[in-house]
Amino acid sequence: MHELENYRYRGARALVLLHERHLWSFLTTWRQAKAAGVTLPKTDDRAYRSLETILGHVLAAARGYMVWMCKQLGLPDPGIDPIPEDDELEARVDAYLEHLLARWREPLADVEEERFYTPTYPSNWGPPYCIDAMLEHTVMHPIRHEFQLRELLERP
C-alpha cells in the first residue's frame, strides 16, 4: 500500500487509512442489514433509532472528529460538507462518503508526530483526548457499529 506517502507521522497515516477501510466496511454491513430488514432494539439513544439514523450518526461522527482535530491543532477547517438530509442520505451515501474520505486524507499530513501526543484537549462529549487517541477512537467508531449490525444480522 503506497497511499498517503506524504505523511510526516506514519502512525497518523495508518489510522487515516484504517478509518477509510472501516467506514467502507461499515457501509457494506449496513447495506446487508438494510436488505435483510434488520430492526434495531428499542432505545432512548437517538442515533440508534433506525438503520438510517445509525448511518447518519457514523458519518456525522467521522466528519466531526476531523473538524475537532483540525480545530485543536489550529489547522484550517477541512471543508467536509454536513451529511445529507435523512431523506436523501441513503441515495447519496456513496458520493458523500467519497467526499468525506477525500477531505480526511490531507489535513493531518504535515503535522509533526509530537503534536499527536501532547497536549490533550477536551472532546465534544467531555473526556480529554490527545490527537492520536482521537484518531484511534475514530477508527474504532465504525468498527463498533458494524459489530452491532453483524450481531443483529446473525440473530435468529
N, C-alpha and C positions, 0 to 999 in steps of 0.2 A: 504494500500500500504506500503510494508516494503522493498522497494528497496533503495539502497544507504544509508544505515543507518550509514555509517562511516563518513558522512559529519560533520565537525565541525560547519559549519554555515548552519542551516536548510533552510534559505532563498535561498541560492545558490542551495541546493539540490532540492528544489521545482522548481526553474527556469530551472535547467538541465532536470528534468523530464517533465516539461511542454514543453520545447523545443522539446524533443523527441516526445511527443504526437502530437504536432502540425506539425512537419515535416512529420510524417506518414499521418496525416490528409490531409496536402497539397498534398502529393503524390497521395492519393486516389482521391482527387478532380482533380488533374492534369490528371490522367488516364481517369476520366469521361469526361473531356474536350477534351482530345485526341480522345476518342471513339466517341464523339458527333461531331467531326470535327470543333470544335471551332477555329475561327481565331481571332487573336489579332488585335486591331485597329492599324492603321499606326502611327508610332512614330519614332523619331530620337534616342530613347533610345535603345542601342544595346542589353541590357538584355531583352528587351521586343519585339524583332523582330518576335519570333515564340514561340510555346509551348516548343520546345526543348531548346531555349535559356533561357526562364524563369526558366525551370527546372534546367539547369546548373547554372544560377545565384543564385537561392535559395541554392543549395548545396554548391557552391563555397563560398558563404557568410557564411554559417554555419561553414565551415572549417576555413575561415578567422577570424571569431570572436574568436574562441578558440585559434588560433595561436596568435592573437593580445593580448588576455588576458594573456596567458602564458608569452609572451614576457614582458608585462608591469609588471607582478608580479615576474619576474625573475625565472620562472619555466622552466623546460625542454620543448623543442618542443614536442607537443602532438603526433607527428607521424601520423598525418592524411594525407593519400595519396591525391594528387590532384584529381580532378574529372576526370572520364574517358573522352576520346575524344568525340566530338559531335556525331560522327557516331556510337559510342559504348554505349553512355550514357543510352539510354532507355533500352537496353538489360541488362545492368549491374547495373541498378539503385538500385534494392533491395539489392544486395550484397554490393554495395558502401554505401548505407545508413546505413546498419547494421554495417559496418566498422566505418563509421563516428561517429555514436552514441556510439559505444563501446569505441572509443577514447575520446569521450566527458565526459564519466562517472567519470573518476578518477582525472584529473589534479587539480581540484579546491577543492577536498575533504578535504585536510589538511590546507587550507588557513583560517586564523582567520577572524572572522566577520569584525573587524575593517578595514582590508585591502580591503574590498569590497567597502568601502565608501570614503576612502581618501588614497592617493591623487587622482586627476583626471589626465587623460592622453589624449593627442590629438589623436582623431580617425584617421583612414586611410583617411577619407574624410573631416577632418578638426575640427569639434566641439569637445570640451573636454568631456570625459565620465569618471565616476568612474566605477569600475568593475561591481558593482551592476546594474548601469544604462545600461551598455553594455549588461549584461545578460537579462535585461528586453527588450531591443531593439532586441536582438537575438530571444527571444520568439515571439515578435510581427512580425518579418520579414516574416516567412511563413504564419502567420495569414493574414497579409495584402495582400499577393499574392494569397492566397486561396480565400479571399474575392473578389479580381478582377476576378478570374476564375469563381467563383459562379455567379457573376453578368452577366458574358458573357454567362454562361450556361442557365441562366433564361431569357435572352432576346429573343424576338420572332424571 
